Amino acid sequence: MLIDTYGRVATDLRVSLTDRCNLRCTYCMPEEGLQWLAKPDLLTDDEIVRLIDIAVRLLGVEEVRFTGGEPLLRPGLVGIVERVAALAPRPRMSLTTNGIGLRRTATALKAAGLDRVNVSLDTLRPDVFKTLTRRDRHQDVLDGLVAAHDAGLTPVKVNTVLMPGLNEDEAPDLLAWAVAHGYELRFIEQMPLDAQHGWKRDSMVTAGDILASLRTRFDLTPEGADDRGSAPAERWLVDGGPHRVGVIASVTRPFCAACDRTRLTADGQIRTCLFAREETDLRGALRSDAPDEEIARRWRLAMWGKKAGAGLDDPAFVQPDRPMSAIGG
C-alpha cells in the first residue's frame, strides 16, 4: 500500500513514457521546444513494465494512466499496454494524448488492452489551435477523437484549457460539440507548469468563469461529492443528463485532500505530486539489480513523505523545477 502521513492511499499511477511532444502548446513549453532527455536516461520498455508490475502486485495500484510529453511518440507503446494488460491483478488502463496519432493507433491500442483515452483539445477553431499549439494539426486531433470513439476507447474524455484572449469565449460551443459527439468534456484551469514560467494567477480563466459561461446556454446540476470520490474533476449533469461536463479547478478549488495519485517520470523518478520539488530515483535501483521488495520499499518511503497540498493559490507558491512535458499530466 502507498499511504502518506495524512492517510491518503495512492491507487492511481501516472506513467510518463516520454518527455517529447509534437506540439508546442503555449502553456507548456517554448516554441523552440526543450532539451529532451537522452535515450539512456529514459526507462526501457522492460523497466516500465517491471515498475508497473511492482506497483499493482505489491503496492495496491489499481489504475495506470500513460502520459508524456506525448505518449503516442513512444515506439513500444502498444507492446507496453499489452504486457501491462497481462499483469495480475490487471490494472485499468487509460492514456492522455494530444490525439494527433490516434487515427492510426486507436484500434491497435484497444486490441492490446487499453480501456479509454483522454484527448487534449482547447478549441474548435483551426486558427486558434494553430496559435495555441504552434502547429497546424487541428483536423488530425478531430480525426483521432473519431477513431478512439469508433475503436471503443470509451468514455472518450476531452481536456480543455481556456486562455484569456484566445479561446475563453468557446466554453459553451465546446460543450455543445462534445454533447453532440458523445465525448465527456473537462475544463482544466491553467496550471503553473510552463517551462518559460509565464503563468500568472490573476490572468487565468477560473472555474467560476467557466461555469458562468456554460450557464448562459446550459442548465448544470452538480453530481455531488459522493459521485466524485477522488476524481480531480467536479462534474455537472448537462440539461438534466445523461451528458456530463467536468471542471478541474487545481488552482482555485484544490482537491489535494482526496488525492490518490503517484507519478513515475520518463526517467524513472517517483514524484508524489505534479508540483513536488523532490523526487525519488527508482531507475538507479532497477539498474543496480535491486529486488522488487527493495524498490517497493523506496516507493512507499517516497509516498510517506508526500506533502499536504500544492498551495497553488498561495502567493508564496514556488513553481516546480521541471515542465509538465517532463513529468506527465
N, C-alpha and C positions, 0 to 999 in steps of 0.2 A: 504494500500500500504506500502511496505517495501522499503523506499528510504533512501539514505545516503546523506551526505553533498556534495558529488561530482556528484549528480544527477543520480547515478546508482539505478536501481529498481530491487529488488530480486524477481524473479518469479519461481525460481528453488530451491526446498527444498531437501537437502540430509539428510536422516534419518538413523543414526546408530542404528541397532537393538540389537547388542551385541558387546562386546569387544573381545570375544573369537574367536579363529580360529583353524582349524585343520591342518594348515600348519605352518611352521616356516621359512618363507622367510627371507633370509639373509639381505635384505634391509628394513625389517620391525621390526623384533624382534629377541632376542637372542634364541639360541637353546632350552634352558630350559623353554621358554615362559615368561610370565609376571605375575604380581599379578593381577588376574582378579577382576572385580568389584563384590561386594557382591550382592546377589539377591535382597535384599531390596532396594539397591541403583539404580537398573535398573528400567526404566519406565515399567509399566504394559502394556498389550495389549490395555486396555481401555484408558490409559493415552496417548499412542502413537496415537491412532485414534482420540482422542479429540484434541490433538495439531495439527494434520494434518487438521482436520476439521476447526479449528480456522484459520490456515494458508490459506486454499483455500477459505473459506467463508468470512473472514474479512480482509485478508491481501494480496489478489491478487496472491497467489501462483498457478501456472498452471501445474507444473510438480513435481513429487515426485520420488526420487531415493533412494531405500533401499540399505544400505551398512552395513558394520560391522567394525571391525572383519569380520567374515563370516556369512552373514545374513541367509543362509540356516540352520545354527545351532539354529536359533530361533524357538522353538517348535510351536508357534502360527502364523508363517509367513503366511500360506495360508489364515487363518482367517482374519489377518490384511489386506491383499491385497483385500479380498472380501469385507470387510467393507469400505475400502477407495474407492473402485470402486463404491460403492453405494452413496458416498457423492455427494452433489450438490453445486457448479459445480463439475463434475468429473475431477480430475487431470489425466494427462498422468502418467503412472507408469512404472518404469524400476528398474532393480536390478543389482548390481555389485557383482560378486561372483567368487570364485576360481574354480567353476564348478564341484567340487567333488560330490556334492549331486544332481546335475541337472538331472541325468538319472532317478531318482525315483520321482522327484518333478516337472519336467517341465510341464507335462500335467496338473497337478492339479493347478499349478500357472497360466497357460494360462486360464484355466476354471474359476479361481477366478477373473480374470480381468487384470493380468499383461500384459503389452504391449510388452516389449522386455527385453533382458539381455545384460550385458557386462561381459565377462568372461576373467579372467586373465590367460595368458599362455605365458611364457617367452622363451620357447624353444621347438623344435621338437625332441630333443634328450632325451630319458628317463634317461640316466646317468647324464646329465646336470640338468635336472629337479630335480633329487634327491639331487644333490649338492646344488642347489639354494633354495629348499624348505625344505630340510632335511626330506623328506617323499617320498616314492615310490608309487606315485598315478598318474603318467602321463596318463596312459590309462583311468583312471576314468574321467579325465578332457576331453580327446578326446571324450569319450562316452557321457559326459554331453553336449558337444557342438552339437553333432549329435541330441541328444534328444531335445535340445532347438530349433534347426532348424526345426525338424520334428513337434514339437508342435506349431509352428507358432510364436515363440517369436522373431520376426524379425524386423529390421535387427539385426542379431547376431553380436555384436562387440567384438573383441578380443583385450585386452590390454596387451602390451608387454613392459617390461623394459629390456634394454640391459646393461649388466655389463661387465666391462673390464676383459679380461682373461677367461671369462666363455661362453658368448653367443653373444659377439659383432659382430661375423662374420656371424650370422644367418639371418640378416635382409632380404636379397634377397630370401632366402629359405622360410622364414616365409611368405613373401608376395605372393610368387608363390603358396604356400599351401593354404593361405586364399582365393586367387582368385579362385582356383580350387574347393573349398568347398562353395563358396558364402558367406564367412564371410568378415566383414569390419575390417581390421587391423588398430590399432592405437598404435604407439610407444609413450611411455611416458618417458621423461627424468627423471632419478633417482632424487628424491627429498630428502631433509634432514628431513625425518620423521622416521628414525630408532631409536628404543629405546636405542641402545647402542652408538648412536652419532658417528658412524663411517664414515658418509658421508664426502667426500672431493670434493670440486668444481673442482679441477684440474685433477681429475681422472675419472670423469663421461663421459659417451658417450653422446655427444651433438646432438641436432637436425641436425646440419650441418654434423656431422659424419654419422648419419643415412641416410640422403638424398644422400650423396655422395656414400654410399654403395649401396643403392637401384638403383641409376642411372647407376651402372655398368651393370645392366640387364634389367632395365625398363625405358621407356620414361614417365616422370612425368610432367603433366600440371597443374599449380596451379588453384584452383577453384576461388580464389579471395575473397576479404573482404565482399562483399555483400552476397555471399553464406554462409560465415562462421557465420555472425551475432555475437552472444555472446558465441558461442561454444568454448570450450578450444582448440580444435584441428584445426590446419591448415590442409586443405585437398588437395590432388592432384588426378587428374584422372590418372589411370594407363593405359599406352599404348592407350590413347585416350578415355578410358571409355568402358563400364559403371562402372567398378570397381574403387573403391577409396581407398586411404590409407591416414591416418591422422598421424600427429605428434603433441604431446602436449609438447611444449617447455617451461615448467613452470619456468625454471631457466634462459635460455639464451634468450628467447623471451617472457617475461611475458605478460599476457593478462589481468592484473588487471583492466585496464580502462574500459573493457567491461563486467566485472564480474556481473552475475545476480543470484548468489547463496547465500543461507543462510543454516546453518547446525545445526542439532539437534543431540547431542550426546546421547549415550545409557543411560546415567544417567540424561538426561533431561536438559542439558545446551545448550544455544544458542552460537554458535561460528560464527563470521562473516567471517572467513577465516580459511583454514587449518592451517595457520601459526600464527593465533592470539594467544596471551598470556592472553587474557581476556575472560571471559565467563559470561553469564547472566543466572541465575538459574530460570528455569520455573517449575522444579519439585516441589520446595518448594511452589510456588504459587498454583500449582494444588492441592497439599496435604493440603493446608490451606483453600481450598474451595473458591479460588479467582474466580470471574466470568470471562467468556470468554473475555469480553471487557478489563478487567484489564490485563489479560495475553497478549492480543493483544497489549496493550499499552506498556508493558515491552519489547515485541519483537520489536516493532517499535523503541523504545528508543535505544535498543542494536544496531540495524542496522544503526541508525542515526550516531552512533559513529564509524562506520567502517572506517578503515584507507585507505589511497590511494592505497597502494600496499604492497606486501610482501618483496620486495627488496632482493630476493634470490641471486642476482649476486653482492650484496654489501658486501665488506669484513666485515662490521660491523653487518651483519645479525646475529640475535640470534635465535637459533633453538627453536621451540615450546617445551613446557614442557610436552606434552603428545604425545605418539607414535601414528602412524596412526591407529593402531588397536583400539584405544580408542575413536577416533574422526571421523572415517569414511573417505573413499576415495572419 
